[in-house]
Amino acid sequence: MRRLAVLLMLGLCVFVTRLAAAHHSFAAYFDGQKAVTLTGEVVSVEWTNPHFHFSVDVEDADGVVARWRFEGFPPNMLVRQGWRRDETLTAGATITVEGWAARSEPNAGAARWVTLPDGRKLAAGPPAGTGGR
Amino acid sequence: MNTPRAWLASVAAALAVAVAPLAAQPSAEQPVPRTANGKPDLSGIWVATGAILLFEGQEAFAAARAADAAAGRPAGNTNETPPYKPEAEAQRQYYLSRQGIDDPMARCLLTGVPRINFRPLPFEIVQLPDRVIMLYEIHHAFRIIPTDGRPHPEDAEPSYLGESVGRWDGDTLVIDVTSFNTNTWLTGVGTIHTEDLRVTERYTRDSFDTIRYEVTMEDPAVLTRPWTLRETFRLRPGERIREYECIESNEDLQRFERLLQESRATERAR
C-alpha cells in the first residue's frame, strides 16, 4: 500500500506544476494532494529567509483549537506580491489560508494564498511542485 | 494661448500625455538596444518564463508562452527526460524516488549552471565592453564572464558555477563553462554530472523584451549525447534584485535529515 502511495505520488509529480519553490523540494515534505483551506486567528509571523512562517489557531466544529504553522515565500517574493512586514499579516487578524498539508507532520502546511481581513487575497507561497527544476 | 510659443507648448504637452502610455508599455516594436561596439546589449533584469507564473499568475504565464509560440521561439523544455546512460539514469531514479531530499540546493549550496538560470527569481545582466556580469537574486550569486578573448584560467578549481568565458557569435553571446564540481544538479531532481561537464550557453536578445536562451550540456561519462534545453528570459521593467538568504531559517536541513533516517530505518527493516 505504501509502495502504491509512493507510485501515485511520483505519477502526480509528473503532472503537477513544474515550477518549484524558490528553494526546496516541495514533495519531500508537503503533499500536493492534501489541499487545505483553513480560517483562523494569526498567532505569530516569522519574516525570515528562505521562507516565511506564520502560525494560525484554527477552531474546529467541536470548539477544539489546533495551532497550524504554515510556510511560504521568502521576503523578497512576498514584497513583490504586495506584502509588507509588520503591516500585512499581524497577530490577532482572522485570515483564510489555502495551501497543502505536510505529508506526515500534523498541523503543518505550505501556504499558497492568504485572504486578509480586508478581503485582499495575496499569494503567500508557490504552487505545489516537485522541486523538478 | 494666443502666442505661437504657448500653442506649441500645449501641443507638446498633449503629445506627451498621448505618448506616455505607449512608452510605459514594454513593446516588441522597440529595437534591441546595442552597445557602442555594435553588440546587442543584454543589460537588464530578466527572469525565466516559468517564473511568470509566480510573479503574475497563470494567465500572464499562458500569455507569455503564447507570445513565444507566435514569435517562433522554442517552448521552454526544461522538464524533458535527460539522455542519461543506464547507470546514471538509475541514480537519477533513486533520487526521484526519495522526492528530492538529497537536493544540494535545499542545503543552501550554490545552484550551478544552467539550473540557476531557471530558478523563479530574477537576475541582472550587466554588459561591459570586456566582460558580462550576472547578478542572481538566488543565493546572492554572481558570475563574471570575460569577453575579451582570454582563455579559461589555468588554475581553475572545480566550483559550483564553473569557470565561464564568453565570445560573440554574430548577435549571440556564447558562454563556455567548465571546471564544475559535482555538488550541483543540472536542472531537475537527480540530474547528476561529473567534473568533466562542459556547458555551452547561447544568449540572443531577439526582441526588446526577450532573450532566447539555449544551453547544451556535454558530459560523456553520464550522458549518451549532448543535452540541449531552451527557455525564454523576459525583461522585468521596474524590477530590482533584492536580497535572498538561504541559511537563516532553513528548516529543510532538519526535516530532510529526519526523512533520511526514516528511509534508512525502512530499508533496514526489509
Interface residues (C-beta under 8 A of the other chain):
Chain A: V6 M9 L10 C13 T17 R18 L19 A20 A22 H23 H24 S25 A27 A28 Y29 E46 T48 N49 P50 H51 H53 E71 P74 P75 N76 M77 V79 R80 A123 P126 P127 T130 G131 G132 R133
Chain B: G50 A51 L53 L54 F55 G57 T78 N79 L96 S97 R98 Q99 G100 I101 D103 M105 A106 C108 R115 F118 R119 P120 L121 E137 I138 T187 G188 V189 R242 E243 Y244 E245 C246 I247 E248 S249 N250 E251 D252 R255 F256 L259
